[in-house]
Amino acid sequence: MTRDPADLTASDYLDGAREMAAANRPFLAHLLAEEAARRTADPATAAGLRASFPAPTTAREETH
């Protein structure tokens, strides 16, 4: 199913964020949640979405 991204709602992006989190894809979950927050009118709700899907750290530890 293809959709025009302009037609997607905050709820659609949040559903995607949950799916990516469940698939152990935290960075994609974060990006989708960020877009959901951007499309949310209520600042408190948007802040809650951002807090629920924080940006993962990108630092890697080298093991020898």
N, C-alpha and C positions, 0 to 999 in steps of 0.2 A: 504494500500500500504506500503510495507516494502522496505527499501532501505539500502544499505550498507553505514554506516556513512562515510566511506572513500570517497564515491562518492558525498557527499554533498558539495555544494559550499558556499562561503560567502553569496551569495544571498539567498540560501536556509535557512541559519541560520538567516539572517536578516528578511526574511518573517516570520519565526517562532517567532522571537522577537516581531515583530509587532502584531502577533496574540496573544501572551501571554500578551502584554501590553493592548490590547483591551479587554482581558478576565480578566483584573485586577489581573494579576500574575506578578508583577514587578520584583521579584527576578529571576524567570525563564526567563523573557524578558532580564534582565541584563546578565544572563549566556549565552544565545543564542547570544546576541549582542557581548559579549566578544569573543566568538568563531568566529563570523563573522569578527571581527576586527583582530583576530589572523591570519585569512586566507586572509587578505587584504594586498597587497604588498605596497600600498601607505600609509606612516605614517600619513599624514594629514587626509586621509579618515578614517583610523583606529581610530584616535583620535576623529573624528566627530561621529563615531558610538558609541564609549564609552561615549561621552558626551550626546548623545541622549537617552541612556539607563543607567543612573547612578545606582550604587548599592543602593538599598533602605536601610534605617536605620533599624537596628534590635532591637533598644531599644523600649521597651513597657512601656507605662505609666499605672500604676495601678490606678484604680478608686475604690473608696470605697462608 
